[in-house]
Amino acid sequence: MVTTTLTTRIPRSWVIPTQEAGSGRTANDATLRLLTILLFFEIFFQRIAIPVGGSQVQVILPITYVCAAIMVRRGGLSRNSGRMTGYLVAMTACSLSALVSFLRQKDSTSLTSLLLLLATYVPFVFGLRPADARALLPRLLDRFLIMITVLAGLALFQFAIQLVGVPYTDVVKDVVPSNFLMHGFNTSYPVQYGSSLYKSNAFVCLEASFCSQFLGFGIVVCVLRNGGWWRLFMFVLAILSTVSGTGLLLLAFAGVLLAVHKGAKFAFTALVGVGLIALVISFTPASSIFAARATETSSSTSSGSLRFVQPYQRTWDALGSDPATVVFGSGAGFADRDAGEFFRRTGLPLNYALVPKLVLEYGVLGTVTFLSFIVAMFVRGSQSFVLSGSVLIFYTVLSGGLLAPVVTGLGLLLVGWFTVAPEESLRLADDPGPAPPSPSPPAQRRSFAGI
């Protein structure tokens, strides 16, 4: 039985069959080109920002608006009533929480932070038509693999030239004016304190951790699309060059989903592969570095503690004494101000992930409604529960993604715009629109066909 639904048949064979969308090949190709442009900026322009007053906006956000507007005008994207309802409910709840916090605590709420929240999630109200989504997702994933292959090559090159004696330099920082670079990220970071060897961020990523996570997604997509063992090997080496554990955490979670999906044989093969990689690393100087990284959450000054322990402790402490704050939060932007104050006092970068940031700023009311909206966008009607689960972990746990367009953009391009709610499929099945003049029969495509 041939099916185009990635959830039920992400390939146990080496090919994912696809079919042409009802809107016609020309329209599909135009939409795919715009999605490819967005994906390119998402991966390679993470560090570029547009100065707005005293703050910054990642360049990917306005580019997303422009590309989405063009696709809406051409019919590639359409507004979804269910998505719109979810967006309005979530943003109304967050705005109400912000208003209550402003009335209770005067100047504690940042209007800029609230407006950025509203603006960042406007693209989520749109989606591709079901037939287009099924036809274009495999082709976009193939292009994603090509771009991640380039990213992996940059990461390995950056690390390799250091090993042969070339001093580390931030090439992008040397070329791009400071006003147009994102601030507040640990872009240049040694593999350990006092070392002259720096973690690889492939020159273009905000941090080595972002590079690691994008490479982790590359491995997941490579397995789903059967992109080749050489790519898997290359991506693994590139992740090791980042010396970052977040990509490995993403892979661990995705590996569980892949094992559930692809069966015991795949799980055993993956386990053997991981064991061999760990064995090889144990005979290299990198073993001591990764061993230290694995236990670093016990140190209050480590990046693991600053990302996965202290934000949750501080959130619990901040909410413990005031029931109204539990319900409505402490105001939009509070987590950023708290992290800034913590940095001024200790010199350490506190990293609030999505959940503690939501709870601190918008309370239980905003958190529950917002998370319901996001989970629905990434899960309901998804073509791949493996991709959906990986994106959710990346979005909610591994990165401070609430107001980061580079995080939300990846979710849109890998999952969000391609989810197809059951009622939407039924509605369009009842009203399929004008038929193409000369429909062609569905054709099976090899992986990377149509690139």
N, C-alpha and C positions, 0 to 999 in steps of 0.2 A: 504494500500500500504506500503510495507516494503522498507526502503531506508537506506543506510549506510552513508549518508551525514549528518554530525552533524549540519550543518548550517540549514538545513530544518527540522530536526527532532531530536534535542537534547531533551532528552526524555520528552515528555508530559506523556508518560507511564513510568514504572519503569525499562525499559530495553532499551539499545541501541543495535540493531542488528548489527552484524559484519559479515565479510566473510573472508575466507582464501585468501591470496594473491597468485597470479599465480606462484611466485617463489618457493612455497612449504613451508610446515610447519617448516621443519628443518632450512631453511634459515631465516625464520621469527623469530624463537626462538633465533637464534644466534644474529640477529640484535637487538632484544628486550633486550637481556642480556647486550649488550654493551650500549644501550640507558639507561638502568637502572643503570649501573655503573656510567655513566656520570651524571645522575640525582642525584645519591647519593652524588657524590663529589660536585655537584652544590649546594646542600642544606647544607651539613654537613661539608664541607671543605672551606667555604667562607673566613675564616680568614687566611688560610694557603697560604704562598707566597714562591716564589723561588727568592733568591737574584741574581740580574743580574747587575754587576758593582755597580753603586751607586743607582740603582733603584730596583724595585720589579715587579714581574709578578705573578698574582694570579695563583695558581697551576692548576685551572680548565682549563686554556688556553692550556698548553702543553698536558694535558690529553684529551682535546677535539681533538687536532691534532692526537694523537695516536689512539683514538677510531675511528675517522673519516677515518684515513688511513686504519685501519683494515676493516671497513665496505665497503670502496671503493674497496679494494682488493677482498673482498668476494662477491661484487655485491650488498650489501645492500644499499649503497649510490651511486649515480651517478652524474656526473657533468651535470649541466643544462645550455644550451647555452644562454637562456634568462637571467638567474641569472649572468652568467659570463659577459655578455655584460653590465648589470647594474652595476656590481662591477667595471669593467674597466672604465666605464664612470665616476662613482662617484669618484673613486680613482685618475683618471687622473685630474679631476677638482680640487680636494683637493690638489694634488701635484702641479698643476699649481699655485694655490693660494699661497701655501707655498713658491714656487720659487719666485714669484713676491714679496711677503713680505720680503723674504731674500734679494733680490736685492735692495729693497727700504729701509729696516731698518737694514741691515747688520746682527747683531747677535740676532735678535729677534725671529728667528724660531728655534724650537727644532727638530733636525733630529730624535732623539729618539721617540718623540711624534708622528711624522709622520710615522715612521716605525711601531710603535705599532698600529696605526690606520690601516695601510695596513695589518698587520698580524692578527689583531683581527677579521676582516671580511672575511678572506679567506674561513672559513667553510660555509659562506652563499651562495657560488656558487654551493653547493651540495644540493641534495634533495633525498628523498625516491621515489621509483617508485609509481605511483598512487595507484595500488592495495595494495602494502605493506603499504602505508601511511594510507589508510582507515582501513586496518586490525589491524595495530599496535597502532594507536593513542588512541583508547578507553582503550586498555590494559596498555599503558604507563600512561594514566591519572589515572587509578586505582592504579598503583604503586606510582604515585605522591601523591595520597591521603593517602596511608599508611605512606609514609615518612613525610608528613605534620602532620599527627596524632602524630607521634613520636616527631616532632618539637614542636607541641602544648603542649604535655606532659612535655617536658623539660622546656618550657617557664612557665607553671603553677607551676612546681616544684621549679624552681628558685625563683619565686615570693613568693610562699607559705612559703618556709623555712625562708625567710626574715621576713614575718609576724609573725612567731612564735619565732623570736629572733635570728636566725642565721645570723651573720654579712655577708654582701655581699663580695664575693671574685670572682675574674676572674680566674676560674679554668683552662681555656685553656691557659691563659697567664702564669700561674704557671707551666704548663707542657711543653709547646712548647717554644723552644728558641726564643728570641726576633727577630733574623735575619729571622726567618721563619714565622713571624706574619705580616699581613698587617698593615702598619702604616697609620696615618692620618685620622682615623675614631674615632667617639665618641662611642666607644664600651661600656664603663662604664659611665653611666650618671644618676644622681639622678632624681627622679620624679619631684622635684622642688628644687630651690636653698636652700641649707642648710639641705636638708633631708638626713637621713641615709638609706632611702629606695630607691633602684635603679630600673630603668626600666629593664624589662626582655628582654634579647636578646637570650634567650634559650641557653646560653653559647657559641654557635657556630656561631651566625650571626655577621656580621660586625658591625651592629648597631641595636638598638631597632627598628628603622624605617624599616630596611630590614626584620627583623623578622615579623613586622606588615604586610608588603606587601606580603611576602610569605604566611602568614596565610590568607591574603585576597584572594590570588589566590586559596588557599585551599578551602575557602568557595565557590568561583565561580565554581570550578571543582566539589565540593561536590553536588551543585545544578544540574549541567549539567549531572553528573553521578548518581544522586540519592544515595549519599553515606550514608545517614541516618541522622536523626534529632539529634542523640546524637553527631555526629561529628560536625554538625553546632553549637550546643551549646558549645562544647568544644573549637572550633576555635574562637568563639566570646569571650569567657572568656580569652583565650590566647591573643587575640588582645588587650583586655582591660589591661592585665598585662604589655604590652609593653608601655602603656601610650604614644602612638605615633599616630598622626593624619593621616599619609600618607596611612596606611592600610585602614582606614575608608574612605579616599578620593577615593581610588581605588574601594572600595566596592560601594560607592555612584555612581560612573560612571558605574561600571559593573551592578549595580542594575537597572539602566535605560535601558541598553541593554537587560538585562534579562526580564524586564517588557515588552519591545517591542516584544521580542521573545516568551515569554510564556503566555502573555495575561493579562487581567485585574484581573483575579482571583489571579494569582501569585503576581501581584503588590500590591493588597489589603492585601494579607497574609503577604508579606514582610513588608509592612508599619505598620501593626499591631504588627509584631514581633519587629521591631525597636522601636516602641512606648513603648512596654512593657520593653524592655531593658533600654531605657532612663528613664522610670519611676523608675525602680529598682535602677539604678545608682544614681538618684536624692536623694535617702534616705541614701546614703553612703558617707563617707568622700571623695571618689574619684570625686564627683560631682564638687567640687570647683576646682580641678586640671584640669578636662576636660573643665570647663567653661573658665578657664584662657588660656588653649591651644587654644580654639576657637577664642579668640580675640588677640592672641599674635603677629600677623603680624603687629599690630600698633606700636610695640616696635622694635626699630632698633637693639636691642641685642638679640631678640628671634630667635629660630631656624626657625620659620615660615618666618620671614622677611629675614633671611640669605639664605633661600632656594627659596622662592617664590616672593620676592620683590626686594631686593637689586641687585641680579645678573642681572635682566632685566633692572633696572635703570642704572647700571654701563655700561651695554652693549650699551644702547641708548646713554649715554653720550660719550662713547668712539668712536662711529661711527658718531656722529653728525657733526663734523667739516671737515671731509676728505672724499670726494667721492671715492677715490681710495681704502681707507680702507673699505668702505662700500662694494665694489665689491669683494675685495680680502682678507679682514681681516687683522689681525695684526700678523699672523704667528702661526704655530702649537705650542701648549704649552703655548700660551699667557694667557689663562684663568687660568691655573694652577699657573703661576708666579704671576698673579694679586691676586689670592686667597692667595698665600703664603705671598705676601707683605701685604695684608690686615690683615692676621693673626698676622704677626710680629708687626704691628702697633697697632692693637686693641685687640689681643688675642682671636678673634672670628673667627670661621670656616665658611668662605663663600662657599656656595655649588652651583656651576654652573651646571644647568641641561643641557640636550643635546642641546636644541635650542640656548640658549644664548652662550654656549661654541662654537658651530659650527659657529655662526655669528661672534663672536669675532675673532676666529682663522682662518676661511676660507672664511669669507665674504658671500655675497649673492650667488656668483657663487658656492662655495662648499656646502653651506647649501641647496640650491634648488636641486642640483643633488644628494646629499647624502640622503636627506629626501625622494626624489622620489624613490631611490633604496630601502630604508628601508621600506617605505609604501608598495611597490610592494612585498617585501619579506614576510611581515606579513599579507597582506590583499588579494592580488590577488590569487584566487584559494584556499582561506582558507576554512577549513572544519567547522569552527565555528567563526562567526563574533563576538560573545561574547568574546571568548578567544582573538581574534585578537585585538579588541578594548581595552580590558584590558591590553594586553601586550604593545600596543602603548602608552597608558597613563603612564604605569609604566616606559617605556623606555624613553619617551620624556619629561615628566613633573616631575614625582615623584622621580627620581633618577638621579645622575650624571652618565649616562650610556654610554657615547660615547666610553670610553676606559676601561670600567669595564666588564671583561669577565663574572662575576657572573650575570650581567644584560643581556648581549647579549646571554649568554648560556641558560638562562631561556627562552628567546624568541625563540631560535632555537629548544629547546626540547618540548615546548608546542605548537608552531605554525610553525616556519620557515621551518624546514625540512619536515613538513607534508602538506604544501601548494601544490596544484596541479593545475597548469595553464591549461586553457581549451585546448590550442594547444598541450600541452604535453599529455593530456588524449587522444586526437584524434590521435596523432602520434603513441602512443603505442597501441591504439585500432586497427590501421591499421597493426601494426607489433607486435603482442602479444608475439612473441617468442615461444619456444618449450612448448608444453602443458605438464602438469604433467602426469605421467604414469597412475594414477588412481584418477582422480579428484573426490573430495567429494562434495556433494551439500552444498550450503550455510546453515550455522546453526546459529540460534539465540542463543545468550549467555546472561546469567544473568550478572548483574553488578558484577565486581570482578571475573568473570570467567577467567580461564587461568592464574591466578596470581601464 
